[in-house]
Amino acid sequence: MIRSADVALRLVPGNLREAGLALGASQWSTVWRVILPTMRSGLTTAIILATAHGIGETAPVLLTSGVTSVTNFDPFQNAQTSLPLAALEFIESGRNTLIARGYATAATLLAVVLILFVLARLIGGQEAGKTSTGQLRRLASRSRGTLRRVQRSGQQRNAVTAERALLGPDASDDLLTAFDQLITEDDE
């Protein structure tokens, strides 16, 4: 899974990372809002492939673990029955009721795989680079907030410049230093 996630991370264009940082976003903000959404489908695929690989590696162990006749709901105590092995044992039993249970067990296994596949498609979302309507709304909201912050800081800088003009050319740089501290506090 780590190798697949690494490949998905490397597929994110460097221009996207640089653009996020160039726009003034922090490293964490760039990772959270640019890189992770771009690599979401690749990361989801990596998780599914790793899960399938793990299941494939443990299948022989499950087949040799045996079948128990009682249902055990505690996975940390006593023997467990694996679903594929239970289906096989039921179908090979020769009794009609157990054969029906075997096919029902196989259908349950298929349903679990289908649910996991649909869930992975929902989490994976669209292909990389496409923005959903919800993401567009959130981006627009953040852009409006950034615009208000920039306008507010511009008004503050204009006020400082006007005050400096009133004080004359001999005014110290303390006003600009105070303004820079004001902007820094406003950003935090």
Backbone as JSON Lines, residues from 0, in Angstrom:
{"i":0,"aa":"M","n":[0.83,-1.18,0.0],"ca":[0.0,0.0,0.0],"c":[0.88,1.25,0.0]}
{"i":1,"aa":"I","n":[1.98,1.2,0.71],"ca":[2.84,2.37,0.78],"c":[3.4,2.69,-0.59]}
{"i":2,"aa":"R","n":[3.8,1.67,-1.34],"ca":[4.35,1.89,-2.67],"c":[3.29,2.49,-3.59]}
{"i":3,"aa":"S","n":[2.07,1.96,-3.56],"ca":[1.0,2.49,-4.41],"c":[0.64,3.92,-4.03]}
{"i":4,"aa":"A","n":[0.6,4.21,-2.72],"ca":[0.32,5.58,-2.28],"c":[1.44,6.52,-2.71]}
{"i":5,"aa":"D","n":[2.68,6.02,-2.67],"ca":[3.81,6.84,-3.12],"c":[3.7,7.15,-4.61]}
{"i":6,"aa":"V","n":[3.3,6.17,-5.39],"ca":[3.11,6.41,-6.84],"c":[2.0,7.42,-7.07]}
{"i":7,"aa":"A","n":[0.88,7.3,-6.33],"ca":[-0.21,8.25,-6.48],"c":[0.24,9.66,-6.1]}
{"i":8,"aa":"L","n":[1.07,9.77,-5.08],"ca":[1.59,11.07,-4.65],"c":[2.51,11.67,-5.71]}
{"i":9,"aa":"R","n":[3.33,10.83,-6.33],"ca":[4.24,11.32,-7.36],"c":[3.52,11.75,-8.63]}
{"i":10,"aa":"L","n":[2.29,11.25,-8.83],"ca":[1.52,11.62,-10.02],"c":[0.89,13.0,-9.92]}
{"i":11,"aa":"V","n":[0.88,13.59,-8.72],"ca":[0.36,14.95,-8.56],"c":[1.35,15.91,-9.22]}
{"i":12,"aa":"P","n":[0.9,16.71,-10.17],"ca":[1.83,17.61,-10.86],"c":[2.49,18.6,-9.89]}
{"i":13,"aa":"G","n":[3.77,18.82,-10.11],"ca":[4.52,19.75,-9.27],"c":[3.99,21.17,-9.38]}
{"i":14,"aa":"N","n":[3.39,21.5,-10.54],"ca":[2.83,22.85,-10.72],"c":[1.72,23.14,-9.72]}
{"i":15,"aa":"L","n":[0.94,22.09,-9.38],"ca":[-0.14,22.31,-8.41],"c":[0.43,22.64,-7.04]}
{"i":16,"aa":"R","n":[1.48,21.91,-6.65],"ca":[2.11,22.2,-5.35],"c":[2.68,23.61,-5.34]}
{"i":17,"aa":"E","n":[3.41,23.93,-6.39],"ca":[4.04,25.26,-6.46],"c":[2.99,26.36,-6.48]}
{"i":18,"aa":"A","n":[1.88,26.13,-7.19],"ca":[0.83,27.15,-7.26],"c":[0.22,27.4,-5.89]}
{"i":19,"aa":"G","n":[-0.02,26.33,-5.13],"ca":[-0.57,26.49,-3.79],"c":[0.36,27.29,-2.9]}
{"i":20,"aa":"L","n":[1.63,26.98,-2.97],"ca":[2.6,27.7,-2.15],"c":[2.78,29.14,-2.64]}
{"i":21,"aa":"A","n":[2.73,29.34,-3.98],"ca":[2.89,30.68,-4.53],"c":[1.73,31.59,-4.17]}
{"i":22,"aa":"L","n":[0.57,31.01,-3.96],"ca":[-0.59,31.81,-3.59],"c":[-0.59,32.17,-2.1]}
{"i":23,"aa":"G","n":[0.44,31.7,-1.39],"ca":[0.57,32.09,0.01],"c":[0.05,31.07,0.99]}
{"i":24,"aa":"A","n":[-0.36,29.9,0.51],"ca":[-0.85,28.87,1.42],"c":[0.33,28.24,2.14]}
{"i":25,"aa":"S","n":[0.08,27.78,3.34],"ca":[1.14,27.1,4.08],"c":[1.36,25.71,3.49]}
{"i":26,"aa":"Q","n":[2.43,25.07,3.89],"ca":[2.74,23.72,3.39],"c":[1.61,22.77,3.73]}
{"i":27,"aa":"W","n":[1.13,22.82,4.97],"ca":[0.05,21.94,5.41],"c":[-1.24,22.23,4.63]}
{"i":28,"aa":"S","n":[-1.55,23.49,4.44],"ca":[-2.75,23.85,3.7],"c":[-2.66,23.36,2.26]}
{"i":29,"aa":"T","n":[-1.49,23.45,1.66],"ca":[-1.3,22.97,0.3],"c":[-1.51,21.46,0.24]}
{"i":30,"aa":"V","n":[-0.96,20.74,1.21],"ca":[-1.15,19.29,1.24],"c":[-2.62,18.95,1.42]}
{"i":31,"aa":"W","n":[-3.28,19.61,2.35],"ca":[-4.66,19.28,2.7],"c":[-5.65,19.67,1.61]}
{"i":32,"aa":"R","n":[-5.45,20.82,0.98],"ca":[-6.45,21.34,0.05],"c":[-6.12,21.15,-1.43]}
{"i":33,"aa":"V","n":[-4.86,20.81,-1.75],"ca":[-4.48,20.65,-3.15],"c":[-4.02,19.23,-3.44]}
{"i":34,"aa":"I","n":[-3.04,18.76,-2.69],"ca":[-2.42,17.47,-3.02],"c":[-3.35,16.3,-2.69]}
{"i":35,"aa":"L","n":[-3.91,16.25,-1.48],"ca":[-4.77,15.13,-1.12],"c":[-6.02,15.01,-1.99]}
{"i":36,"aa":"P","n":[-6.74,16.1,-2.3],"ca":[-7.88,15.93,-3.2],"c":[-7.47,15.45,-4.6]}
{"i":37,"aa":"T","n":[-6.29,15.85,-5.06],"ca":[-5.84,15.43,-6.37],"c":[-5.49,13.96,-6.39]}
{"i":38,"aa":"M","n":[-4.91,13.46,-5.32],"ca":[-4.49,12.06,-5.29],"c":[-5.51,11.13,-4.64]}
{"i":39,"aa":"R","n":[-6.71,11.63,-4.37],"ca":[-7.73,10.85,-3.67],"c":[-8.06,9.54,-4.37]}
{"i":40,"aa":"S","n":[-8.29,9.57,-5.68],"ca":[-8.66,8.33,-6.37],"c":[-7.5,7.35,-6.38]}
{"i":41,"aa":"G","n":[-6.27,7.82,-6.56],"ca":[-5.13,6.93,-6.54],"c":[-4.9,6.34,-5.16]}
{"i":42,"aa":"L","n":[-5.12,7.13,-4.13],"ca":[-4.96,6.64,-2.76],"c":[-6.03,5.61,-2.42]}
{"i":43,"aa":"T","n":[-7.26,5.85,-2.88],"ca":[-8.34,4.88,-2.66],"c":[-8.01,3.57,-3.36]}
{"i":44,"aa":"T","n":[-7.5,3.65,-4.58],"ca":[-7.1,2.44,-5.3],"c":[-5.99,1.71,-4.56]}
{"i":45,"aa":"A","n":[-5.04,2.44,-4.0],"ca":[-3.95,1.82,-3.25],"c":[-4.48,1.07,-2.04]}
{"i":46,"aa":"I","n":[-5.45,1.67,-1.35],"ca":[-6.03,1.02,-0.17],"c":[-6.77,-0.25,-0.56]}
{"i":47,"aa":"I","n":[-7.55,-0.18,-1.66],"ca":[-8.3,-1.36,-2.11],"c":[-7.35,-2.47,-2.54]}
{"i":48,"aa":"L","n":[-6.31,-2.12,-3.29],"ca":[-5.34,-3.14,-3.73],"c":[-4.6,-3.75,-2.54]}
{"i":49,"aa":"A","n":[-4.26,-2.94,-1.56],"ca":[-3.58,-3.48,-0.38],"c":[-4.49,-4.41,0.41]}
{"i":50,"aa":"T","n":[-5.77,-4.04,0.51],"ca":[-6.73,-4.91,1.2],"c":[-6.89,-6.22,0.45]}
{"i":51,"aa":"A","n":[-7.02,-6.15,-0.88],"ca":[-7.14,-7.37,-1.68],"c":[-5.9,-8.24,-1.55]}
{"i":52,"aa":"H","n":[-4.73,-7.6,-1.52],"ca":[-3.49,-8.36,-1.37],"c":[-3.44,-9.05,-0.01]}
{"i":53,"aa":"G","n":[-3.85,-8.32,1.02],"ca":[-3.89,-8.92,2.36],"c":[-4.86,-10.08,2.44]}
{"i":54,"aa":"I","n":[-6.01,-9.94,1.82],"ca":[-6.99,-11.02,1.83],"c":[-6.44,-12.21,1.05]}
{"i":55,"aa":"G","n":[-5.78,-11.93,-0.08],"ca":[-5.2,-13.01,-0.87],"c":[-4.11,-13.76,-0.13]}
{"i":56,"aa":"E","n":[-3.34,-13.04,0.67],"ca":[-2.28,-13.69,1.45],"c":[-2.84,-14.51,2.6]}
{"i":57,"aa":"T","n":[-3.96,-14.08,3.16],"ca":[-4.51,-14.81,4.31],"c":[-5.51,-15.89,3.93]}
{"i":58,"aa":"A","n":[-5.9,-15.96,2.65],"ca":[-6.88,-16.96,2.23],"c":[-6.41,-18.39,2.53]}
{"i":59,"aa":"P","n":[-5.17,-18.76,2.24],"ca":[-4.76,-20.13,2.6],"c":[-4.85,-20.41,4.1]}
{"i":60,"aa":"V","n":[-4.55,-19.41,4.9],"ca":[-4.65,-19.59,6.35],"c":[-6.11,-19.81,6.75]}
{"i":61,"aa":"L","n":[-7.01,-19.05,6.13],"ca":[-8.43,-19.21,6.45],"c":[-8.93,-20.59,6.05]}
{"i":62,"aa":"L","n":[-8.46,-21.08,4.91],"ca":[-8.93,-22.39,4.45],"c":[-8.41,-23.52,5.34]}
{"i":63,"aa":"T","n":[-7.28,-23.33,5.96],"ca":[-6.74,-24.38,6.83],"c":[-7.17,-24.22,8.28]}
{"i":64,"aa":"S","n":[-7.87,-23.14,8.59],"ca":[-8.24,-22.89,9.99],"c":[-9.4,-23.74,10.45]}
{"i":65,"aa":"G","n":[-10.21,-24.24,9.54],"ca":[-11.31,-25.12,9.92],"c":[-12.62,-24.39,10.09]}
{"i":66,"aa":"V","n":[-13.66,-25.18,10.32],"ca":[-15.01,-24.66,10.46],"c":[-15.5,-24.98,11.86]}
{"i":67,"aa":"T","n":[-16.2,-24.06,12.44],"ca":[-16.82,-24.32,13.74],"c":[-18.33,-24.33,13.55]}
{"i":68,"aa":"S","n":[-19.01,-25.12,14.34],"ca":[-20.45,-25.27,14.17],"c":[-21.25,-24.21,14.92]}
{"i":69,"aa":"V","n":[-20.59,-23.44,15.77],"ca":[-21.29,-22.39,16.51],"c":[-20.83,-21.03,16.02]}
{"i":70,"aa":"T","n":[-21.71,-20.06,16.13],"ca":[-21.37,-18.7,15.72],"c":[-20.64,-18.01,16.86]}
{"i":71,"aa":"N","n":[-19.49,-17.46,16.54],"ca":[-18.68,-16.77,17.54],"c":[-18.62,-15.29,17.15]}
{"i":72,"aa":"F","n":[-19.18,-14.43,17.96],"ca":[-19.2,-12.99,17.66],"c":[-17.98,-12.25,18.2]}
{"i":73,"aa":"D","n":[-17.16,-12.93,19.0],"ca":[-15.96,-12.31,19.56],"c":[-14.73,-12.76,18.75]}
{"i":74,"aa":"P","n":[-14.15,-11.86,17.95],"ca":[-13.04,-12.28,17.09],"c":[-11.76,-12.61,17.86]}
{"i":75,"aa":"F","n":[-11.7,-12.29,19.14],"ca":[-10.5,-12.53,19.92],"c":[-10.56,-13.81,20.75]}
{"i":76,"aa":"Q","n":[-11.69,-14.5,20.73],"ca":[-11.86,-15.72,21.52],"c":[-12.34,-16.85,20.62]}
{"i":77,"aa":"N","n":[-11.81,-18.03,20.83],"ca":[-12.25,-19.26,20.18],"c":[-12.1,-19.21,18.65]}
{"i":78,"aa":"A","n":[-12.59,-20.25,18.0],"ca":[-12.44,-20.39,16.55],"c":[-13.45,-19.54,15.79]}
{"i":79,"aa":"Q","n":[-13.06,-19.15,14.6],"ca":[-13.93,-18.38,13.72],"c":[-14.15,-19.18,12.43]}
{"i":80,"aa":"T","n":[-15.26,-18.95,11.78],"ca":[-15.51,-19.57,10.49],"c":[-15.31,-18.52,9.42]}
{"i":81,"aa":"S","n":[-14.49,-18.86,8.41],"ca":[-14.33,-17.92,7.3],"c":[-15.49,-18.12,6.34]}
{"i":82,"aa":"L","n":[-15.94,-17.04,5.74],"ca":[-17.1,-17.08,4.87],"c":[-16.87,-17.95,3.63]}
{"i":83,"aa":"P","n":[-15.76,-17.85,2.93],"ca":[-15.57,-18.73,1.76],"c":[-15.52,-20.2,2.14]}
{"i":84,"aa":"L","n":[-14.88,-20.51,3.25],"ca":[-14.79,-21.9,3.68],"c":[-16.16,-22.43,4.11]}
{"i":85,"aa":"A","n":[-16.94,-21.6,4.78],"ca":[-18.29,-22.01,5.18],"c":[-19.15,-22.29,3.96]}
{"i":86,"aa":"A","n":[-19.06,-21.44,2.94],"ca":[-19.83,-21.67,1.72],"c":[-19.44,-22.99,1.07]}
{"i":87,"aa":"L","n":[-18.14,-23.26,1.0],"ca":[-17.65,-24.5,0.41],"c":[-18.12,-25.72,1.19]}
{"i":88,"aa":"E","n":[-18.01,-25.66,2.5],"ca":[-18.44,-26.79,3.34],"c":[-19.95,-27.03,3.22]}
{"i":89,"aa":"F","n":[-20.73,-25.96,3.19],"ca":[-22.19,-26.12,3.08],"c":[-22.56,-26.74,1.74]}
{"i":90,"aa":"I","n":[-21.95,-26.3,0.67],"ca":[-22.3,-26.81,-0.66],"c":[-21.87,-28.27,-0.81]}
{"i":91,"aa":"E","n":[-20.74,-28.65,-0.25],"ca":[-20.25,-30.02,-0.37],"c":[-20.95,-31.0,0.58]}
{"i":92,"aa":"S","n":[-21.79,-30.51,1.47],"ca":[-22.42,-31.38,2.47],"c":[-23.43,-32.35,1.85]}
{"i":93,"aa":"G","n":[-24.08,-31.96,0.76],"ca":[-25.06,-32.84,0.13],"c":[-26.48,-32.66,0.64]}
{"i":94,"aa":"R","n":[-26.66,-31.98,1.73],"ca":[-28.02,-31.76,2.26],"c":[-28.58,-30.49,1.63]}
{"i":95,"aa":"N","n":[-29.85,-30.53,1.23],"ca":[-30.48,-29.41,0.51],"c":[-30.47,-28.11,1.32]}
{"i":96,"aa":"T","n":[-30.76,-28.2,2.61],"ca":[-30.79,-26.96,3.4],"c":[-29.4,-26.34,3.51]}
{"i":97,"aa":"L","n":[-28.37,-27.2,3.67],"ca":[-27.01,-26.67,3.77],"c":[-26.51,-26.16,2.41]}
{"i":98,"aa":"I","n":[-26.93,-26.79,1.33],"ca":[-26.56,-26.29,0.0],"c":[-27.16,-24.91,-0.21]}
{"i":99,"aa":"A","n":[-28.42,-24.72,0.19],"ca":[-29.06,-23.41,0.08],"c":[-28.32,-22.38,0.94]}
{"i":100,"aa":"R","n":[-27.91,-22.8,2.13],"ca":[-27.13,-21.9,2.99],"c":[-25.78,-21.56,2.36]}
{"i":101,"aa":"G","n":[-25.18,-22.54,1.69],"ca":[-23.9,-22.31,1.02],"c":[-24.01,-21.25,-0.07]}
{"i":102,"aa":"Y","n":[-25.07,-21.36,-0.88],"ca":[-25.28,-20.35,-1.93],"c":[-25.63,-18.99,-1.32]}
{"i":103,"aa":"A","n":[-26.38,-18.99,-0.23],"ca":[-26.69,-17.73,0.45],"c":[-25.42,-17.12,1.03]}
{"i":104,"aa":"T","n":[-24.52,-17.96,1.53],"ca":[-23.24,-17.47,2.05],"c":[-22.41,-16.86,0.93]}
{"i":105,"aa":"A","n":[-22.38,-17.52,-0.23],"ca":[-21.63,-16.98,-1.38],"c":[-22.25,-15.66,-1.85]}
{"i":106,"aa":"A","n":[-23.6,-15.59,-1.84],"ca":[-24.26,-14.34,-2.24],"c":[-23.94,-13.22,-1.24]}
{"i":107,"aa":"T","n":[-23.86,-13.56,0.04],"ca":[-23.49,-12.57,1.05],"c":[-22.07,-12.07,0.82]}
{"i":108,"aa":"L","n":[-21.17,-12.98,0.48],"ca":[-19.79,-12.59,0.19],"c":[-19.74,-11.66,-1.02]}
{"i":109,"aa":"L","n":[-20.5,-11.96,-2.06],"ca":[-20.57,-11.08,-3.23],"c":[-21.15,-9.72,-2.88]}
{"i":110,"aa":"A","n":[-22.16,-9.7,-2.02],"ca":[-22.76,-8.43,-1.61],"c":[-21.76,-7.58,-0.83]}
{"i":111,"aa":"V","n":[-20.97,-8.21,0.03],"ca":[-19.96,-7.47,0.79],"c":[-18.93,-6.85,-0.16]}
{"i":112,"aa":"V","n":[-18.49,-7.63,-1.15],"ca":[-17.53,-7.12,-2.13],"c":[-18.15,-5.97,-2.93]}
{"i":113,"aa":"L","n":[-19.42,-6.1,-3.33],"ca":[-20.09,-5.04,-4.08],"c":[-20.22,-3.77,-3.25]}
{"i":114,"aa":"I","n":[-20.58,-3.9,-1.98],"ca":[-20.7,-2.73,-1.1],"c":[-19.35,-2.05,-0.94]}
{"i":115,"aa":"L","n":[-18.28,-2.83,-0.76],"ca":[-16.96,-2.24,-0.65],"c":[-16.55,-1.53,-1.94]}
{"i":116,"aa":"F","n":[-16.91,-2.1,-3.09],"ca":[-16.58,-1.47,-4.37],"c":[-17.33,-0.14,-4.52]}
{"i":117,"aa":"V","n":[-18.62,-0.12,-4.22],"ca":[-19.41,1.11,-4.33],"c":[-18.88,2.16,-3.36]}
{"i":118,"aa":"L","n":[-18.55,1.74,-2.15],"ca":[-17.99,2.67,-1.17],"c":[-16.67,3.26,-1.66]}
{"i":119,"aa":"A","n":[-15.85,2.43,-2.27],"ca":[-14.57,2.92,-2.81],"c":[-14.81,3.92,-3.94]}
{"i":120,"aa":"R","n":[-15.8,3.68,-4.78],"ca":[-16.09,4.62,-5.86],"c":[-16.6,5.95,-5.3]}
{"i":121,"aa":"L","n":[-17.4,5.89,-4.24],"ca":[-17.91,7.13,-3.64],"c":[-16.78,7.91,-2.99]}
{"i":122,"aa":"I","n":[-15.88,7.22,-2.3],"ca":[-14.77,7.9,-1.65],"c":[-13.8,8.43,-2.7]}
{"i":123,"aa":"G","n":[-13.55,7.62,-3.73],"ca":[-12.61,8.03,-4.77],"c":[-13.09,9.23,-5.56]}
{"i":124,"aa":"G","n":[-14.38,9.39,-5.7],"ca":[-14.93,10.55,-6.39],"c":[-14.61,10.58,-7.87]}
{"i":125,"aa":"Q","n":[-14.55,11.78,-8.4],"ca":[-14.28,11.96,-9.82],"c":[-12.81,11.73,-10.1]}
{"i":126,"aa":"E","n":[-12.49,11.8,-11.38],"ca":[-11.09,11.66,-11.74],"c":[-10.3,12.87,-11.25]}
{"i":127,"aa":"A","n":[-9.01,12.7,-11.17],"ca":[-8.15,13.74,-10.61],"c":[-8.27,15.04,-11.38]}
{"i":128,"aa":"G","n":[-8.31,16.14,-10.66],"ca":[-8.35,17.45,-11.29],"c":[-9.75,18.01,-11.48]}
{"i":129,"aa":"K","n":[-10.79,17.17,-11.37],"ca":[-12.16,17.66,-11.5],"c":[-12.66,18.11,-10.14]}
{"i":130,"aa":"T","n":[-13.4,19.21,-10.13],"ca":[-13.89,19.78,-8.88],"c":[-15.4,19.58,-8.8]}
{"i":131,"aa":"S","n":[-15.88,19.07,-7.68],"ca":[-17.32,18.86,-7.49],"c":[-17.99,20.19,-7.18]}
{"i":132,"aa":"T","n":[-19.32,20.2,-7.23],"ca":[-20.05,21.44,-6.94],"c":[-19.86,21.87,-5.49]}
{"i":133,"aa":"G","n":[-19.8,20.91,-4.57],"ca":[-19.55,21.25,-3.17],"c":[-18.17,21.87,-2.98]}
{"i":134,"aa":"Q","n":[-17.18,21.31,-3.67],"ca":[-15.84,21.89,-3.59],"c":[-15.82,23.29,-4.18]}
{"i":135,"aa":"L","n":[-16.55,23.5,-5.27],"ca":[-16.61,24.84,-5.88],"c":[-17.24,25.84,-4.93]}
{"i":136,"aa":"R","n":[-18.31,25.42,-4.23],"ca":[-18.95,26.32,-3.26],"c":[-17.99,26.68,-2.13]}
{"i":137,"aa":"R","n":[-17.27,25.68,-1.61],"ca":[-16.32,25.96,-0.53],"c":[-15.19,26.86,-1.01]}
{"i":138,"aa":"L","n":[-14.7,26.63,-2.23],"ca":[-13.65,27.49,-2.78],"c":[-14.14,28.93,-2.93]}
{"i":139,"aa":"A","n":[-15.37,29.1,-3.42],"ca":[-15.91,30.44,-3.59],"c":[-16.06,31.13,-2.24]}
{"i":140,"aa":"S","n":[-16.5,30.39,-1.23],"ca":[-16.65,30.96,0.11],"c":[-15.29,31.39,0.67]}
{"i":141,"aa":"R","n":[-14.28,30.55,0.52],"ca":[-12.95,30.91,0.99],"c":[-12.4,32.11,0.22]}
{"i":142,"aa":"S","n":[-12.68,32.16,-1.08],"ca":[-12.19,33.29,-1.89],"c":[-12.83,34.6,-1.43]}
{"i":143,"aa":"R","n":[-14.14,34.54,-1.11],"ca":[-14.79,35.76,-0.62],"c":[-14.19,36.2,0.71]}
{"i":144,"aa":"G","n":[-13.88,35.23,1.59],"ca":[-13.24,35.57,2.87],"c":[-11.86,36.17,2.67]}
{"i":145,"aa":"T","n":[-11.1,35.62,1.73],"ca":[-9.77,36.16,1.44],"c":[-9.88,37.56,0.88]}
{"i":146,"aa":"L","n":[-10.86,37.79,0.0],"ca":[-11.07,39.11,-0.58],"c":[-11.38,40.13,0.51]}
{"i":147,"aa":"R","n":[-12.26,39.76,1.44],"ca":[-12.59,40.68,2.55],"c":[-11.35,40.99,3.39]}
{"i":148,"aa":"R","n":[-10.53,39.97,3.66],"ca":[-9.32,40.18,4.45],"c":[-8.34,41.09,3.73]}
{"i":149,"aa":"V","n":[-8.18,40.89,2.42],"ca":[-7.27,41.73,1.64],"c":[-7.78,43.17,1.59]}
{"i":150,"aa":"Q","n":[-9.09,43.32,1.4],"ca":[-9.66,44.68,1.37],"c":[-9.48,45.37,2.72]}
{"i":151,"aa":"R","n":[-9.68,44.61,3.8],"ca":[-9.53,45.18,5.14],"c":[-8.08,45.6,5.39]}
{"i":152,"aa":"S","n":[-7.13,44.76,4.97],"ca":[-5.72,45.11,5.18],"c":[-5.34,46.29,4.3]}
{"i":153,"aa":"G","n":[-5.92,46.38,3.09],"ca":[-5.65,47.53,2.22],"c":[-6.18,48.81,2.83]}
{"i":154,"aa":"Q","n":[-7.36,48.76,3.44],"ca":[-7.92,49.93,4.1],"c":[-7.05,50.34,5.28]}
{"i":155,"aa":"Q","n":[-6.53,49.36,6.02],"ca":[-5.67,49.68,7.16],"c":[-4.37,50.31,6.69]}
{"i":156,"aa":"R","n":[-3.79,49.76,5.6],"ca":[-2.54,50.33,5.08],"c":[-2.79,51.76,4.58]}
{"i":157,"aa":"N","n":[-3.94,51.98,3.93],"ca":[-4.27,53.33,3.46],"c":[-4.39,54.29,4.64]}
{"i":158,"aa":"A","n":[-4.97,53.81,5.75],"ca":[-5.11,54.67,6.93],"c":[-3.73,55.01,7.5]}
{"i":159,"aa":"V","n":[-2.82,54.04,7.54],"ca":[-1.48,54.29,8.04],"c":[-0.75,55.26,7.13]}
{"i":160,"aa":"T","n":[-0.88,55.08,5.82],"ca":[-0.23,55.97,4.86],"c":[-0.76,57.39,5.0]}
{"i":161,"aa":"A","n":[-2.08,57.53,5.18],"ca":[-2.68,58.86,5.35],"c":[-2.19,59.49,6.65]}
{"i":162,"aa":"E","n":[-2.11,58.71,7.71],"ca":[-1.64,59.24,8.99],"c":[-0.18,59.67,8.88]}
{"i":163,"aa":"R","n":[0.61,58.89,8.16],"ca":[2.02,59.23,7.97],"c":[2.15,60.53,7.16]}
{"i":164,"aa":"A","n":[1.26,60.68,6.16],"ca":[1.28,61.9,5.36],"c":[0.93,63.11,6.21]}
{"i":165,"aa":"L","n":[0.01,62.91,7.18],"ca":[-0.37,64.01,8.05],"c":[0.77,64.4,9.0]}
{"i":166,"aa":"L","n":[1.55,63.37,9.43],"ca":[2.64,63.64,10.37],"c":[3.85,64.26,9.67]}
{"i":167,"aa":"G","n":[3.93,64.06,8.38],"ca":[5.04,64.67,7.63],"c":[6.14,63.68,7.34]}
{"i":168,"aa":"P","n":[7.14,64.13,6.62],"ca":[8.22,63.23,6.19],"c":[9.14,62.8,7.32]}
{"i":169,"aa":"D","n":[9.08,63.48,8.47],"ca":[9.96,63.14,9.58],"c":[9.39,62.04,10.46]}
{"i":170,"aa":"A","n":[8.22,61.5,10.1],"ca":[7.59,60.45,10.92],"c":[8.47,59.2,10.91]}
{"i":171,"aa":"S","n":[8.51,58.54,12.04],"ca":[9.37,57.35,12.16],"c":[8.71,56.15,11.47]}
{"i":172,"aa":"D","n":[9.45,55.11,11.34],"ca":[8.94,53.87,10.74],"c":[8.14,53.05,11.74]}
{"i":173,"aa":"D","n":[7.9,53.61,12.93],"ca":[7.13,52.88,13.93],"c":[5.71,52.6,13.45]}
{"i":174,"aa":"L","n":[5.16,53.5,12.65],"ca":[3.8,53.29,12.16],"c":[3.74,52.07,11.25]}
{"i":175,"aa":"L","n":[4.71,51.95,10.34],"ca":[4.71,50.78,9.46],"c":[4.98,49.5,10.23]}
{"i":176,"aa":"T","n":[5.83,49.57,11.23],"ca":[6.09,48.4,12.07],"c":[4.82,48.0,12.8]}
{"i":177,"aa":"A","n":[4.1,48.99,13.33],"ca":[2.83,48.72,14.02],"c":[1.82,48.12,13.05]}
{"i":178,"aa":"F","n":[1.81,48.62,11.82],"ca":[0.9,48.08,10.83],"c":[1.25,46.62,10.51]}
{"i":179,"aa":"D","n":[2.52,46.32,10.34],"ca":[2.93,44.95,10.04],"c":[2.55,44.02,11.18]}
{"i":180,"aa":"Q","n":[2.67,44.48,12.44],"ca":[2.25,43.67,13.57],"c":[0.75,43.46,13.56]}
{"i":181,"aa":"L","n":[0.01,44.49,13.17],"ca":[-1.44,44.41,13.09],"c":[-1.86,43.37,12.05]}
{"i":182,"aa":"I","n":[-1.21,43.39,10.9],"ca":[-1.52,42.42,9.84],"c":[-1.17,41.01,10.3]}
{"i":183,"aa":"T","n":[-0.04,40.83,10.95],"ca":[0.37,39.52,11.43],"c":[-0.64,38.99,12.45]}
{"i":184,"aa":"E","n":[-1.09,39.84,13.37],"ca":[-2.09,39.41,14.35],"c":[-3.4,39.09,13.68]}
{"i":185,"aa":"D","n":[-3.74,39.83,12.63],"ca":[-5.0,39.61,11.91],"c":[-4.98,38.27,11.18]}
{"i":186,"aa":"D","n":[-3.82,37.88,10.65],"ca":[-3.71,36.62,9.94],"c":[-3.79,35.42,10.87]}
{"i":187,"aa":"E","n":[-3.32,35.6,12.1],"ca":[-3.34,34.47,13.05],"c":[-4.73,34.28,13.54]}
